[in-house]
Amino acid sequence: MRFILRRKAYNLTKQEVEKKMQRVVPEEIRKHYIIVNNKKYPPKQILAKVLELSRIEFTTMDASNILQRLDFKRGQL
């Protein structure tokens, strides 16, 4: 999937996300989470890791929307 985040274009697939998150330990969930490889992660942790970005460069809503468009399931505590 191709998307624009803060004026920069990215290409990302669900399989790329799953592969890059395989050995990543989930951080504490505060409110929202995304399920990747049967684990719950904060949305910003996933996008920061996969795109190699600082978390201040995007919002939780940005991350959630992008990951949902890749067909990941979202949840809320």
Chimera marker file (.cmm) of the C-alpha trace (Angstrom):
<marker_set name="trace">
<marker id="1" x="0.000" y="0.000" z="0.000" r="1" g="1" b="0" radius="0.5"/>
<marker id="2" x="1.245" y="3.458" z="-0.845" r="1" g="1" b="0" radius="0.5"/>
<marker id="3" x="0.538" y="6.358" z="1.525" r="1" g="1" b="0" radius="0.5"/>
<marker id="4" x="1.743" y="9.837" z="2.393" r="1" g="1" b="0" radius="0.5"/>
<marker id="5" x="2.772" y="10.673" z="5.949" r="1" g="1" b="0" radius="0.5"/>
<marker id="6" x="3.877" y="14.218" z="6.699" r="1" g="1" b="0" radius="0.5"/>
<marker id="7" x="4.530" y="14.943" z="3.015" r="1" g="1" b="0" radius="0.5"/>
<marker id="8" x="6.674" y="11.852" z="2.464" r="1" g="1" b="0" radius="0.5"/>
<marker id="9" x="5.564" y="8.854" z="0.401" r="1" g="1" b="0" radius="0.5"/>
<marker id="10" x="5.884" y="5.302" z="1.724" r="1" g="1" b="0" radius="0.5"/>
<marker id="11" x="5.139" y="1.820" z="0.399" r="1" g="1" b="0" radius="0.5"/>
<marker id="12" x="4.290" y="-0.814" z="2.957" r="1" g="1" b="0" radius="0.5"/>
<marker id="13" x="2.702" y="-4.268" z="2.967" r="1" g="1" b="0" radius="0.5"/>
<marker id="14" x="1.089" y="-6.252" z="5.746" r="1" g="1" b="0" radius="0.5"/>
<marker id="15" x="3.770" y="-8.929" z="5.318" r="1" g="1" b="0" radius="0.5"/>
<marker id="16" x="6.578" y="-6.369" z="5.797" r="1" g="1" b="0" radius="0.5"/>
<marker id="17" x="5.013" y="-5.203" z="9.047" r="1" g="1" b="0" radius="0.5"/>
<marker id="18" x="4.593" y="-8.765" z="10.316" r="1" g="1" b="0" radius="0.5"/>
<marker id="19" x="8.187" y="-9.640" z="9.470" r="1" g="1" b="0" radius="0.5"/>
<marker id="20" x="9.707" y="-6.534" z="11.089" r="1" g="1" b="0" radius="0.5"/>
<marker id="21" x="7.642" y="-7.007" z="14.268" r="1" g="1" b="0" radius="0.5"/>
<marker id="22" x="8.412" y="-10.731" z="14.753" r="1" g="1" b="0" radius="0.5"/>
<marker id="23" x="10.933" y="-10.354" z="17.563" r="1" g="1" b="0" radius="0.5"/>
<marker id="24" x="9.766" y="-7.022" z="18.963" r="1" g="1" b="0" radius="0.5"/>
<marker id="25" x="8.524" y="-7.050" z="22.549" r="1" g="1" b="0" radius="0.5"/>
<marker id="26" x="5.257" y="-5.127" z="22.910" r="1" g="1" b="0" radius="0.5"/>
<marker id="27" x="5.379" y="-1.996" z="25.049" r="1" g="1" b="0" radius="0.5"/>
<marker id="28" x="2.739" y="-1.094" z="27.602" r="1" g="1" b="0" radius="0.5"/>
<marker id="29" x="-0.653" y="-0.382" z="26.057" r="1" g="1" b="0" radius="0.5"/>
<marker id="30" x="-2.221" y="2.816" z="27.307" r="1" g="1" b="0" radius="0.5"/>
<marker id="31" x="-5.467" y="2.899" z="25.357" r="1" g="1" b="0" radius="0.5"/>
<marker id="32" x="-5.326" y="1.728" z="21.731" r="1" g="1" b="0" radius="0.5"/>
<marker id="33" x="-3.598" y="-1.303" z="20.277" r="1" g="1" b="0" radius="0.5"/>
<marker id="34" x="-3.064" y="-3.090" z="16.973" r="1" g="1" b="0" radius="0.5"/>
<marker id="35" x="-2.717" y="-6.859" z="16.730" r="1" g="1" b="0" radius="0.5"/>
<marker id="36" x="0.339" y="-8.060" z="14.789" r="1" g="1" b="0" radius="0.5"/>
<marker id="37" x="1.469" y="-11.689" z="14.881" r="1" g="1" b="0" radius="0.5"/>
<marker id="38" x="-1.123" y="-12.380" z="17.622" r="1" g="1" b="0" radius="0.5"/>
<marker id="39" x="0.426" y="-9.736" z="19.917" r="1" g="1" b="0" radius="0.5"/>
<marker id="40" x="-1.023" y="-6.394" z="20.980" r="1" g="1" b="0" radius="0.5"/>
<marker id="41" x="1.186" y="-3.367" z="20.289" r="1" g="1" b="0" radius="0.5"/>
<marker id="42" x="0.712" y="0.382" z="20.656" r="1" g="1" b="0" radius="0.5"/>
<marker id="43" x="0.132" y="1.696" z="17.108" r="1" g="1" b="0" radius="0.5"/>
<marker id="44" x="2.989" y="4.198" z="17.333" r="1" g="1" b="0" radius="0.5"/>
<marker id="45" x="5.462" y="1.489" z="18.371" r="1" g="1" b="0" radius="0.5"/>
<marker id="46" x="4.677" y="-0.473" z="15.215" r="1" g="1" b="0" radius="0.5"/>
<marker id="47" x="4.880" y="2.405" z="12.759" r="1" g="1" b="0" radius="0.5"/>
<marker id="48" x="8.010" y="3.881" z="14.360" r="1" g="1" b="0" radius="0.5"/>
<marker id="49" x="9.778" y="0.507" z="14.153" r="1" g="1" b="0" radius="0.5"/>
<marker id="50" x="8.651" y="-0.400" z="10.651" r="1" g="1" b="0" radius="0.5"/>
<marker id="51" x="9.275" y="3.016" z="9.070" r="1" g="1" b="0" radius="0.5"/>
<marker id="52" x="12.274" y="3.863" z="11.284" r="1" g="1" b="0" radius="0.5"/>
<marker id="53" x="10.724" y="7.165" z="12.349" r="1" g="1" b="0" radius="0.5"/>
<marker id="54" x="10.671" y="9.100" z="15.579" r="1" g="1" b="0" radius="0.5"/>
<marker id="55" x="7.298" y="8.857" z="17.305" r="1" g="1" b="0" radius="0.5"/>
<marker id="56" x="6.954" y="12.620" z="17.376" r="1" g="1" b="0" radius="0.5"/>
<marker id="57" x="6.713" y="12.620" z="13.578" r="1" g="1" b="0" radius="0.5"/>
<marker id="58" x="3.151" y="11.194" z="13.529" r="1" g="1" b="0" radius="0.5"/>
<marker id="59" x="0.082" y="10.720" z="15.716" r="1" g="1" b="0" radius="0.5"/>
<marker id="60" x="-1.508" y="7.596" z="17.135" r="1" g="1" b="0" radius="0.5"/>
<marker id="61" x="-4.439" y="8.258" z="14.792" r="1" g="1" b="0" radius="0.5"/>
<marker id="62" x="-2.049" y="8.336" z="11.795" r="1" g="1" b="0" radius="0.5"/>
<marker id="63" x="-0.526" y="5.015" z="12.841" r="1" g="1" b="0" radius="0.5"/>
<marker id="64" x="-3.882" y="3.370" z="13.549" r="1" g="1" b="0" radius="0.5"/>
<marker id="65" x="-5.383" y="4.458" z="10.245" r="1" g="1" b="0" radius="0.5"/>
<marker id="66" x="-2.406" y="3.251" z="8.206" r="1" g="1" b="0" radius="0.5"/>
<marker id="67" x="-2.289" y="-0.110" z="9.975" r="1" g="1" b="0" radius="0.5"/>
<marker id="68" x="-6.043" y="-0.621" z="9.671" r="1" g="1" b="0" radius="0.5"/>
<marker id="69" x="-5.795" y="0.045" z="5.936" r="1" g="1" b="0" radius="0.5"/>
<marker id="70" x="-3.237" y="-2.782" z="5.856" r="1" g="1" b="0" radius="0.5"/>
<marker id="71" x="-5.965" y="-4.984" z="7.407" r="1" g="1" b="0" radius="0.5"/>
<marker id="72" x="-4.611" y="-5.181" z="10.958" r="1" g="1" b="0" radius="0.5"/>
<marker id="73" x="-7.205" y="-5.331" z="13.718" r="1" g="1" b="0" radius="0.5"/>
<marker id="74" x="-7.481" y="-2.463" z="16.192" r="1" g="1" b="0" radius="0.5"/>
<marker id="75" x="-8.624" y="-2.608" z="19.794" r="1" g="1" b="0" radius="0.5"/>
<marker id="76" x="-9.055" y="-0.391" z="22.814" r="1" g="1" b="0" radius="0.5"/>
<marker id="77" x="-8.595" y="-1.021" z="26.523" r="1" g="1" b="0" radius="0.5"/>
<link id1="1" id2="2" r="1" g="1" b="0" radius="0.2"/>
<link id1="2" id2="3" r="1" g="1" b="0" radius="0.2"/>
<link id1="3" id2="4" r="1" g="1" b="0" radius="0.2"/>
<link id1="4" id2="5" r="1" g="1" b="0" radius="0.2"/>
<link id1="5" id2="6" r="1" g="1" b="0" radius="0.2"/>
<link id1="6" id2="7" r="1" g="1" b="0" radius="0.2"/>
<link id1="7" id2="8" r="1" g="1" b="0" radius="0.2"/>
<link id1="8" id2="9" r="1" g="1" b="0" radius="0.2"/>
<link id1="9" id2="10" r="1" g="1" b="0" radius="0.2"/>
<link id1="10" id2="11" r="1" g="1" b="0" radius="0.2"/>
<link id1="11" id2="12" r="1" g="1" b="0" radius="0.2"/>
<link id1="12" id2="13" r="1" g="1" b="0" radius="0.2"/>
<link id1="13" id2="14" r="1" g="1" b="0" radius="0.2"/>
<link id1="14" id2="15" r="1" g="1" b="0" radius="0.2"/>
<link id1="15" id2="16" r="1" g="1" b="0" radius="0.2"/>
<link id1="16" id2="17" r="1" g="1" b="0" radius="0.2"/>
<link id1="17" id2="18" r="1" g="1" b="0" radius="0.2"/>
<link id1="18" id2="19" r="1" g="1" b="0" radius="0.2"/>
<link id1="19" id2="20" r="1" g="1" b="0" radius="0.2"/>
<link id1="20" id2="21" r="1" g="1" b="0" radius="0.2"/>
<link id1="21" id2="22" r="1" g="1" b="0" radius="0.2"/>
<link id1="22" id2="23" r="1" g="1" b="0" radius="0.2"/>
<link id1="23" id2="24" r="1" g="1" b="0" radius="0.2"/>
<link id1="24" id2="25" r="1" g="1" b="0" radius="0.2"/>
<link id1="25" id2="26" r="1" g="1" b="0" radius="0.2"/>
<link id1="26" id2="27" r="1" g="1" b="0" radius="0.2"/>
<link id1="27" id2="28" r="1" g="1" b="0" radius="0.2"/>
<link id1="28" id2="29" r="1" g="1" b="0" radius="0.2"/>
<link id1="29" id2="30" r="1" g="1" b="0" radius="0.2"/>
<link id1="30" id2="31" r="1" g="1" b="0" radius="0.2"/>
<link id1="31" id2="32" r="1" g="1" b="0" radius="0.2"/>
<link id1="32" id2="33" r="1" g="1" b="0" radius="0.2"/>
<link id1="33" id2="34" r="1" g="1" b="0" radius="0.2"/>
<link id1="34" id2="35" r="1" g="1" b="0" radius="0.2"/>
<link id1="35" id2="36" r="1" g="1" b="0" radius="0.2"/>
<link id1="36" id2="37" r="1" g="1" b="0" radius="0.2"/>
<link id1="37" id2="38" r="1" g="1" b="0" radius="0.2"/>
<link id1="38" id2="39" r="1" g="1" b="0" radius="0.2"/>
<link id1="39" id2="40" r="1" g="1" b="0" radius="0.2"/>
<link id1="40" id2="41" r="1" g="1" b="0" radius="0.2"/>
<link id1="41" id2="42" r="1" g="1" b="0" radius="0.2"/>
<link id1="42" id2="43" r="1" g="1" b="0" radius="0.2"/>
<link id1="43" id2="44" r="1" g="1" b="0" radius="0.2"/>
<link id1="44" id2="45" r="1" g="1" b="0" radius="0.2"/>
<link id1="45" id2="46" r="1" g="1" b="0" radius="0.2"/>
<link id1="46" id2="47" r="1" g="1" b="0" radius="0.2"/>
<link id1="47" id2="48" r="1" g="1" b="0" radius="0.2"/>
<link id1="48" id2="49" r="1" g="1" b="0" radius="0.2"/>
<link id1="49" id2="50" r="1" g="1" b="0" radius="0.2"/>
<link id1="50" id2="51" r="1" g="1" b="0" radius="0.2"/>
<link id1="51" id2="52" r="1" g="1" b="0" radius="0.2"/>
<link id1="52" id2="53" r="1" g="1" b="0" radius="0.2"/>
<link id1="53" id2="54" r="1" g="1" b="0" radius="0.2"/>
<link id1="54" id2="55" r="1" g="1" b="0" radius="0.2"/>
<link id1="55" id2="56" r="1" g="1" b="0" radius="0.2"/>
<link id1="56" id2="57" r="1" g="1" b="0" radius="0.2"/>
<link id1="57" id2="58" r="1" g="1" b="0" radius="0.2"/>
<link id1="58" id2="59" r="1" g="1" b="0" radius="0.2"/>
<link id1="59" id2="60" r="1" g="1" b="0" radius="0.2"/>
<link id1="60" id2="61" r="1" g="1" b="0" radius="0.2"/>
<link id1="61" id2="62" r="1" g="1" b="0" radius="0.2"/>
<link id1="62" id2="63" r="1" g="1" b="0" radius="0.2"/>
<link id1="63" id2="64" r="1" g="1" b="0" radius="0.2"/>
<link id1="64" id2="65" r="1" g="1" b="0" radius="0.2"/>
<link id1="65" id2="66" r="1" g="1" b="0" radius="0.2"/>
<link id1="66" id2="67" r="1" g="1" b="0" radius="0.2"/>
<link id1="67" id2="68" r="1" g="1" b="0" radius="0.2"/>
<link id1="68" id2="69" r="1" g="1" b="0" radius="0.2"/>
<link id1="69" id2="70" r="1" g="1" b="0" radius="0.2"/>
<link id1="70" id2="71" r="1" g="1" b="0" radius="0.2"/>
<link id1="71" id2="72" r="1" g="1" b="0" radius="0.2"/>
<link id1="72" id2="73" r="1" g="1" b="0" radius="0.2"/>
<link id1="73" id2="74" r="1" g="1" b="0" radius="0.2"/>
<link id1="74" id2="75" r="1" g="1" b="0" radius="0.2"/>
<link id1="75" id2="76" r="1" g="1" b="0" radius="0.2"/>
<link id1="76" id2="77" r="1" g="1" b="0" radius="0.2"/>
</marker_set>
